[in-house]
Structure formats: structure tokens, C-alpha cells
């Protein structure tokens, strides 16, 4: 008999997308699966839509809102399959995703696999323009991997797995690595590092196969989420950079890395002070009053930032927010 796959969907207020997401799992070419939907306190019709499916392979669980990582962990606790896969409630599997990944796992003996992704908008249209900001960011991260040819090193440079939806793991890997951490935005990034540390050379990137449609929402805008996400990013990278360094030199590496970050901040502030006000992007001055105190402090520090740097910062917020 073919291997059984447990697919866990953490769902929250995605009534627009959840039907397509669930369909993409139940209509997989690999049919030996169970689908576990953890509804994280949705206040829209997400729950009703999921419960309208009559497929016996589908299990629906409602919980009070506890954030995505808790929904994921509760799903992992319920999963009984030989493999465990994750799918966010707005993303979509290609129809043969599980079949092709399981075949690659059989050939490689990998404990964890992920593929390339296809970015789509709210209407399901593909962002095909290579100059689209997200595509530039993703291709930059992929190119770094192709150059260094080392997954761990490349992940320190950027998360080219992109999303929790891209994860599929063996039962052994799930039992060994354990639960997702409590980072609100980067629990997937933290998790893949833990998998790589637990199973060196047993994580496989199917870089030439696009088997996941990843949803980029037009509503993502500049906000405090981008700041918190970047702060969490720093902590994750610092933690897992040091994890691969021999213990007797970790202090040296940590001190040098922290000083480099400080220097970058100092240079940014000095350059900001030297930029004429005429080059400051209007968005920073026209909307500052709408920001919270913590956001306003960041804007004040960076009030002299150039238009190019403002564009970069806004792009980060769009792709990470």
C-alpha cells in the first residue's frame, strides 16, 4: 500500500480561498491521505465551507484563536500519516504535488522535501513578470543557493522555501524535530533550520519543480508586522549562524556579527542626515501621524532616507507583512 500523507491546514478567516485550498488536497493524484483543518477561531464562513465537504478523509477542528503556530502544532498532534505536509488556508497544491514529492523521497531517502513555488494574486493569477518585486527577491535567494550549493548557508541568506505550505516531512522528522516555535511570523524559517540540524544532508530542495501556488495578497502594506518580522529574522539568523559555529569561537563570531549590524545602522543614520529634504519620499511625512508610537520612532530615525531606500523598505513590508 502507498504511504499515507497527513496534510495539516491551519485556517483563519479565509472564506475566499479555503474551498480551493481543500479541493487541491482532496483531488491529489496521490489519494492515500488525511486532511486535518484546524480552524483558528475564524469569524467568517471558513468553518462552514470546510464542513460542507463530505469526504471521509477530512477532519475539521475548531479552536479559539491561538495564532498559526499553535494551530499547526495541534494539527501535528492529530496527524497519523507516514508523512506530514503543511498547507496554509489560502495556498494551493498542484494536482500531483504529493505524488511527485513522495517519488523523490523514495529515490533520495530524504527526511524533508520542498519545491519551488508559483506566486499568485487574490484572483489566482500568476505574477509572471520577472521584474515584479517578489520575483526579484525570490530569484535572488535562489541564485545564491545555486552559487553556494549548500542549503544551510543559502537559508542564512534568505528563506527560499518561502512558506510553511512548502513543507513535507517524514514521520521520523516530525517526531524528532517536534513542534513549531512561538514566533508569529517566522516559525517556518526557524523550523527548517531545526530540520537541517537534525538531519544533515537529508533535506532535499526540488528546485526545478513548481508544485505549490503561493498567495501574495494585495492588501499587504507598510505596518508594524514588517518591523516585528525583521526583528524575528535577525534573531533566527543569529541563532542558527552560531549553531553551525564551533562552540569555542561562538563568542567571537557573535561579537563581530553584532558590530557589523551596529555599523550598518550607524551608516544608515549618517546617510539619512546628509540627504536633502527634497529627496525624502512623501509617504514618510504624509502618513507618519497614522503610525503607532513604535512605528513612528522608526520613521523619525529614518526621515531622511532616500526614495530608493523607502521603496526597498516598502517592498520588504509587502513581501513579509
C-alpha positions as CSV (number, residue, x, y, z in Angstrom):
1,X,0.0,0.0,0.0
2,X,1.2,3.5,-0.7
3,X,2.4,5.8,2.1
4,X,-0.3,7.8,3.9
5,X,0.2,11.6,4.0
6,X,-1.3,13.8,6.7
7,X,-2.0,17.3,5.4
8,X,-2.5,20.0,8.0
9,X,-4.2,23.2,7.1
10,X,-4.2,26.0,9.8
11,X,-7.2,28.2,8.8
12,X,-8.2,31.7,9.8
13,X,-10.7,33.9,8.0
14,X,-10.0,32.7,4.5
15,X,-13.6,32.1,3.3
16,X,-12.5,33.4,-0.2
17,X,-9.8,30.8,-0.6
18,X,-10.4,27.8,1.6
19,X,-12.6,25.8,-0.8
20,X,-9.9,25.9,-3.5
21,X,-7.3,25.0,-0.9
22,X,-9.2,22.0,0.4
23,X,-10.1,20.9,-3.2
24,X,-6.4,21.0,-4.1
25,X,-5.7,18.4,-1.4
26,X,-8.7,16.1,-1.8
27,X,-8.1,15.9,-5.6
28,X,-4.5,15.0,-5.4
29,X,-3.3,12.2,-7.7
30,X,-2.0,10.5,-4.5
31,X,-5.2,9.6,-2.8
32,X,-4.0,7.9,0.4
33,X,-4.2,10.9,2.7
34,X,-5.9,12.5,5.6
35,X,-6.7,16.2,5.7
36,X,-6.8,18.0,9.1
37,X,-8.2,21.5,9.1
38,X,-7.5,23.4,12.3
39,X,-9.9,26.5,12.3
40,X,-8.1,29.0,14.5
41,X,-11.2,30.9,15.6
42,X,-12.4,32.2,12.2
43,X,-15.2,34.7,12.4
44,X,-16.2,34.4,8.7
45,X,-17.6,31.4,6.8
46,X,-14.4,29.4,6.7
47,X,-15.7,26.7,9.1
48,X,-19.0,26.3,7.3
49,X,-17.2,25.9,3.9
50,X,-14.9,23.3,5.2
51,X,-17.7,21.4,6.9
52,X,-19.7,21.3,3.7
53,X,-17.2,18.7,2.3
54,X,-18.4,15.2,2.7
55,X,-15.0,13.4,2.1
56,X,-14.3,11.0,5.0
57,X,-10.6,11.8,4.7
58,X,-11.3,15.3,6.1
59,X,-11.2,16.1,9.8
60,X,-12.3,19.6,10.9
61,X,-11.3,21.0,14.3
62,X,-12.3,24.4,15.7
63,X,-10.3,26.2,18.4
64,X,-10.3,29.6,19.9
65,X,-7.8,31.9,18.2
66,X,-4.3,30.9,19.3
67,X,-2.2,32.0,16.4
68,X,-0.9,30.0,13.5
69,X,1.9,28.1,15.2
70,X,-0.5,26.7,17.8
71,X,-2.9,25.7,15.1
72,X,0.0,23.9,13.3
73,X,1.1,22.2,16.5
74,X,-2.4,21.0,17.3
75,X,-2.6,19.6,13.7
76,X,0.7,17.8,14.1
77,X,-0.6,16.2,17.3
78,X,-3.5,14.7,15.3
79,X,-1.6,13.6,12.3
80,X,-1.3,9.8,11.9
81,X,0.3,9.6,8.4
82,X,3.7,8.2,7.4
83,X,4.4,11.8,6.1
84,X,3.2,15.2,7.3
85,X,2.6,18.1,4.9
86,X,1.5,21.7,5.7
87,X,-0.8,23.9,3.6
88,X,-1.9,27.4,4.6
89,X,-5.6,28.1,4.0
90,X,-5.0,30.5,1.1
91,X,-2.4,28.5,-0.8
92,X,-3.0,25.7,-3.4
93,X,-1.3,22.4,-4.2
94,X,-0.6,21.4,-7.8
95,X,-2.7,18.2,-8.5
96,X,0.3,15.9,-8.5
97,X,2.4,17.6,-5.8
98,X,2.3,14.8,-3.2
99,X,2.8,12.1,-5.8
100,X,5.9,13.7,-7.2
101,X,7.4,14.6,-3.8
102,X,6.9,11.1,-2.5
103,X,8.6,9.7,-5.6
104,X,11.6,12.0,-5.0
105,X,11.6,10.9,-1.3
106,X,11.7,7.3,-2.3
107,X,14.7,7.9,-4.6
108,X,16.6,10.1,-2.2
109,X,15.7,8.9,1.3
110,X,15.1,12.5,2.3
111,X,13.5,13.3,5.7
112,X,12.2,16.7,4.4
113,X,11.5,18.0,1.0
114,X,10.3,21.3,-0.5
115,X,9.8,22.6,-4.1
116,X,9.8,25.9,-5.9
117,X,6.6,27.9,-5.8
118,X,4.4,29.9,-8.2
119,X,3.3,33.3,-6.8
120,X,-0.4,34.1,-7.4
121,X,-2.7,37.0,-6.5
122,X,-6.0,37.1,-4.8
123,X,-7.8,36.0,-8.0
124,X,-5.4,33.2,-8.7
125,X,-3.5,35.0,-11.5
126,X,0.2,34.2,-11.7
127,X,2.7,37.0,-11.0
128,X,4.7,36.2,-14.2
129,X,6.6,39.5,-14.6
130,X,10.3,38.8,-13.7
131,X,10.6,42.4,-12.6
132,X,7.8,42.1,-10.1
133,X,9.3,42.8,-6.6
134,X,8.6,39.5,-5.1
135,X,10.0,37.6,-8.1
136,X,13.2,39.6,-7.8
137,X,13.5,38.8,-4.1
138,X,12.9,35.1,-4.6
139,X,15.2,34.7,-7.6
140,X,18.0,36.5,-5.7
141,X,17.7,33.9,-2.9
142,X,17.5,31.0,-5.4
143,X,20.6,32.2,-7.2
144,X,22.6,32.4,-4.0
145,X,21.7,28.7,-3.4
146,X,22.8,27.8,-6.9
147,X,26.1,29.6,-6.4
148,X,27.0,28.2,-2.9
149,X,25.3,24.8,-3.4
150,X,24.7,24.4,0.4
151,X,21.2,24.6,1.8
152,X,22.1,25.7,5.3
153,X,24.3,28.5,4.0
154,X,21.7,29.6,1.5
155,X,19.0,29.7,4.1
156,X,21.0,32.1,6.2
157,X,20.9,34.4,3.2
158,X,17.2,34.1,2.7
159,X,14.1,31.9,3.0
160,X,13.7,30.4,-0.5
161,X,11.4,27.8,0.9
162,X,9.1,30.8,1.2
163,X,6.3,29.4,3.3
164,X,5.2,26.7,5.7
165,X,3.0,25.4,2.9
166,X,6.1,24.1,1.2
167,X,7.0,21.6,3.9
168,X,6.6,17.9,3.7
169,X,8.3,15.7,6.3
170,X,8.6,12.0,7.2
171,X,7.0,10.9,10.4
172,X,10.5,10.4,11.8
173,X,11.4,14.0,11.1
174,X,8.3,15.4,12.8
175,X,8.8,13.2,15.9
176,X,12.5,14.2,16.1
177,X,12.2,18.0,15.4
178,X,9.0,18.4,17.4
179,X,6.6,21.4,17.5
180,X,6.7,24.8,15.8
181,X,8.2,27.6,17.9
182,X,6.1,30.6,19.0
183,X,7.5,33.1,16.5
184,X,4.4,34.7,15.0
185,X,5.9,35.4,11.5
186,X,8.9,33.2,11.1
187,X,8.0,29.8,12.7
188,X,8.6,28.2,9.3
189,X,12.1,29.7,9.0
190,X,13.0,28.5,12.4
191,X,11.6,25.1,11.7
192,X,13.6,24.4,8.5
193,X,16.8,25.2,10.3
194,X,16.0,22.7,13.1
195,X,15.2,20.1,10.5
196,X,18.6,20.7,8.7
197,X,20.4,20.5,12.1
198,X,18.6,17.2,13.0
199,X,19.0,15.7,9.5
200,X,22.2,17.0,7.8
201,X,22.1,16.1,4.1
202,X,18.6,14.7,4.3
203,X,16.7,17.8,3.3
204,X,16.1,18.0,-0.5
205,X,15.1,21.1,-2.5
206,X,13.3,20.2,-5.7
207,X,14.4,23.5,-7.3
208,X,13.2,22.6,-10.8
209,X,9.7,21.7,-9.8
210,X,7.0,24.3,-9.1
211,X,4.4,22.3,-7.2
212,X,2.8,25.0,-5.0
213,X,0.8,28.1,-5.7
214,X,1.7,30.7,-3.1
215,X,-0.8,33.5,-2.5
216,X,0.5,37.1,-2.3
217,X,-2.2,39.4,-1.1
218,X,-2.7,42.9,-2.5
219,X,-3.7,44.1,1.0
220,X,-0.3,43.7,2.5
221,X,1.0,47.2,3.3
222,X,3.5,49.0,5.4
223,X,3.0,48.2,9.0
224,X,4.4,47.1,12.3
225,X,4.3,43.5,11.2
226,X,7.2,44.3,8.8
227,X,9.3,45.6,11.7
228,X,8.5,42.7,14.0
229,X,9.2,40.3,11.1
230,X,12.6,41.8,10.5
231,X,13.4,41.7,14.2
232,X,12.5,38.0,14.4
233,X,14.5,37.5,11.2
234,X,17.6,38.8,12.9
235,X,17.1,36.6,15.9
236,X,16.6,33.4,13.8
237,X,19.7,34.1,11.6
238,X,21.9,34.9,14.7
239,X,20.7,31.7,16.5
240,X,21.3,29.4,13.5
241,X,24.5,31.1,12.3
242,X,26.0,30.4,15.8
243,X,24.5,26.9,15.8
244,X,26.9,25.9,13.0
245,X,30.0,27.5,14.5
246,X,32.3,25.6,16.9
247,X,31.4,26.4,20.5
248,X,34.9,27.8,21.4
249,X,34.6,30.6,18.8
250,X,30.9,31.4,19.0
251,X,31.6,34.5,21.2
252,X,34.0,35.9,18.7
253,X,31.5,35.4,15.8
254,X,28.6,36.8,17.8
255,X,30.6,39.9,18.7
256,X,31.7,40.5,15.2
257,X,28.2,40.0,13.7
258,X,26.6,42.3,16.2
259,X,29.2,45.0,15.5
260,X,28.5,44.7,11.8
261,X,24.8,45.2,12.4
262,X,25.6,48.3,14.5
263,X,27.8,49.8,11.8
264,X,25.1,49.3,9.2
265,X,22.7,51.1,11.4
266,X,25.1,53.9,12.1
267,X,25.9,54.3,8.4
268,X,22.2,54.4,7.6
269,X,21.6,57.2,10.1
270,X,24.6,59.2,9.0
271,X,23.5,58.9,5.3
272,X,19.9,59.9,6.3
273,X,21.2,63.1,7.9
274,X,23.1,64.0,4.7
275,X,20.2,63.5,2.3
276,X,18.4,66.8,1.3
277,X,14.8,67.0,2.3
278,X,13.8,67.3,-1.3
279,X,14.8,63.7,-1.8
280,X,12.7,62.3,1.0
281,X,9.7,60.3,-0.3
282,X,6.4,62.0,0.6
283,X,4.9,58.8,2.0
284,X,7.1,59.1,5.1
285,X,6.0,62.6,6.0
286,X,2.4,62.4,4.9
287,X,1.4,59.3,6.8
288,X,3.6,59.4,9.9
289,X,0.7,60.6,12.0
290,X,-1.2,57.4,11.4
291,X,1.6,55.2,12.8
292,X,1.7,53.8,16.3
293,X,4.5,55.2,18.7
294,X,6.9,52.4,18.0
295,X,6.4,52.7,14.2
296,X,6.7,56.5,14.4
297,X,10.1,56.2,16.2
298,X,11.4,54.2,13.2
299,X,10.1,56.7,10.7
300,X,11.6,59.6,12.7
301,X,15.0,57.9,12.8
302,X,14.8,57.3,9.0
303,X,13.1,60.5,8.0
304,X,16.0,61.4,5.7
305,X,16.0,58.1,3.8
306,X,16.4,58.2,0.1
307,X,13.5,57.4,-2.2
308,X,15.3,54.2,-3.3
309,X,15.6,53.0,0.3
310,X,12.0,53.8,1.0
311,X,11.0,51.7,-1.9
312,X,13.1,48.8,-0.6
313,X,11.6,49.1,2.9
314,X,8.0,49.2,1.5
315,X,8.8,46.2,-0.7
316,X,10.0,44.2,2.3
317,X,6.8,45.1,4.1
318,X,4.8,43.8,1.1
319,X,6.6,40.5,0.8
320,X,6.9,39.8,4.6
321,X,3.9,41.6,6.1
